[in-house]
């Protein structure tokens, strides 16, 4: 579907937050958010080719997925993490995952493909999306992510990011990837709504 057919409104009918408004909100909370402008990045490959961060454990990738019941998850993990969607869905008790559409991405997270990051949860005012983060990222002092715009990269202290996301009503559920598979560290059942 063409991008011009994707609604620029969230599921609740409101307009998504802008990158500038988000950065201003974070600053008003006393959170340091140094931000770099750059050419658009749509993939991890783009990010690596245009590397604007120091490179390392705090570089992430994000997967916006859903199951057959329409429940949605935002999975944030290390950028080089190989993901087995079937194993991930099983670990999270989700049934089977598929990638969410561009339309669903705009309706719930208020961003276009390539701009997905945990900061987009600020637009999920109805708390329809479950946030899941790679346990390995918790050991990183900082995480590099797009502030609702894939032409910018913001550096945030990991603890500040997790605190802010929790304030939006999306406490992080953590998962561990290891040689034995994927393990959910915060087991809870998400019932159909």
C-alpha positions in Angstrom: 0.0 0.0 0.0 1.3 3.5 -0.8 2.4 5.6 2.1 -0.1 8.3 1.3 -2.9 5.8 2.2 -1.5 5.3 5.7 -3.5 7.4 8.2 -1.5 10.0 10.1 -3.7 9.6 13.2 -3.4 7.2 16.1 -6.0 4.6 17.0 -7.5 7.1 19.5 -7.9 9.7 16.8 -5.2 12.0 18.0 -2.1 13.1 16.2 1.2 11.4 17.0 3.8 13.3 19.0 6.5 14.9 16.9 10.2 14.3 17.5 10.7 17.8 18.7 7.9 17.6 21.2 9.2 14.2 22.5 12.8 15.6 22.9 11.4 18.7 24.7 9.4 16.4 27.0 12.4 14.3 27.8 14.5 17.4 28.5 11.8 18.8 30.7 12.1 15.6 32.8 15.8 16.2 33.2 16.8 13.5 30.8 19.9 14.1 28.7 19.1 13.4 25.0 22.0 14.4 22.8 20.7 13.9 19.2 22.5 13.7 15.9 20.9 14.5 12.6 21.7 12.3 9.6 20.3 10.8 6.4 17.3 8.5 6.8 18.0 5.0 8.2 15.6 2.3 7.5 17.5 -0.9 8.5 20.3 -2.1 10.6 22.4 -2.3 7.4 21.7 1.4 6.9 22.7 2.2 10.5 26.0 0.3 10.1 26.8 1.9 6.8 26.2 5.4 8.2 27.3 4.7 11.8 26.7 7.8 13.8 27.1 6.1 17.1 30.3 4.7 18.7 29.1 1.2 17.7 28.7 -1.6 20.2 26.2 -3.1 22.6 23.9 -0.1 22.8 23.0 -0.2 19.1 19.6 -1.7 18.7 17.0 -3.1 16.3 13.3 -3.1 16.9 10.6 -5.5 15.8 6.9 -4.6 15.8 4.9 -7.8 15.7 1.4 -9.1 16.3 -0.3 -12.4 16.8 -3.5 -13.7 15.3 -5.6 -12.2 18.1 -4.3 -8.7 17.2 -2.1 -8.4 20.3 1.1 -6.4 19.6 4.6 -6.4 20.9 7.5 -4.1 20.4 10.7 -6.1 20.8 14.0 -4.2 21.3 17.2 -6.2 21.1 20.9 -5.8 20.2 21.3 -4.9 16.5 23.1 -8.1 15.6 20.7 -10.4 17.5 19.4 -13.2 15.3 15.7 -13.6 16.0 13.7 -16.8 15.6 10.1 -15.4 15.6 8.6 -18.8 16.4 10.8 -19.3 19.5 10.2 -15.7 20.6 6.4 -16.0 20.3 6.5 -19.3 22.2 8.6 -17.8 25.0 6.2 -14.9 25.3 3.1 -17.1 25.1 1.9 -15.3 22.0 1.0 -18.1 19.7 2.5 -17.1 16.4 4.1 -13.8 15.4 3.9 -11.9 12.1 5.2 -8.4 11.4 2.6 -5.7 11.9 1.6 -3.7 8.9 2.7 -0.1 8.2 -0.9 1.0 8.9 -0.8 -0.7 12.3 2.6 0.9 13.0 1.2 4.3 12.5 -2.1 3.6 14.4 -0.4 2.4 17.5 3.2 3.8 17.6 2.7 6.9 15.4 5.8 6.3 13.3 6.8 5.2 9.8 8.9 2.1 9.0 12.5 2.8 9.9 11.7 5.1 12.8 10.5 2.4 15.2 12.1 2.6 18.7 10.9 2.2 22.3 10.3 6.0 22.4 7.4 5.5 20.0 5.5 3.9 22.9 4.7 7.5 24.0 2.1 7.4 21.2 0.4 4.2 22.5 -1.8 6.0 24.9 -4.3 3.1 25.0 -1.5 0.8 26.1 -2.2 -1.7 23.4 1.5 -2.7 22.8 3.6 -4.8 25.2 7.3 -3.7 25.4 9.9 -6.4 25.5 13.6 -5.7 25.8 16.7 -7.9 25.3 18.1 -8.6 28.8 21.6 -8.0 27.4 20.7 -4.3 26.8 20.2 -3.8 30.5 23.9 -3.9 31.0 24.5 -1.1 28.5 25.1 2.3 30.0 23.5 4.0 27.0 21.2 3.0 24.1 21.1 4.7 20.7 17.6 5.1 19.2 15.5 7.1 16.8 13.3 9.8 18.5 10.2 9.1 16.3 12.2 10.2 13.2 14.7 8.0 11.3 16.8 11.1 10.4 17.9 11.5 14.0 19.6 9.3 16.5 19.4 10.1 20.2 21.6 8.7 23.0 19.8 7.9 26.2 21.0 6.3 29.5 19.4 2.9 29.6 17.9 3.5 33.0 16.4 6.8 31.8 14.8 5.1 28.8 13.3 2.3 30.9 12.0 4.8 33.5 10.4 7.0 30.8 8.8 4.0 29.0 7.4 2.7 32.3 5.9 6.2 32.9 4.1 5.8 29.5 2.4 2.7 30.9 4.7 0.2 29.2 6.9 -1.4 31.9 9.6 -3.5 30.2 9.3 -7.2 30.1 12.8 -8.7 29.6 13.9 -11.7 27.6 17.1 -13.6 27.4 18.6 -15.0 24.2 21.1 -17.8 24.7 22.2 -21.1 23.2 19.2 -22.8 24.7 16.7 -20.4 23.0 14.7 -17.5 24.2 13.6 -17.2 27.8 11.0 -14.8 29.2 12.4 -13.3 32.4 9.2 -11.6 33.6 6.5 -14.2 32.9 3.0 -12.9 32.7 0.0 -13.8 30.7 -1.6 -11.2 28.4 -5.2 -12.0 28.1 -7.2 -11.2 25.0 -8.9 -7.8 25.4 
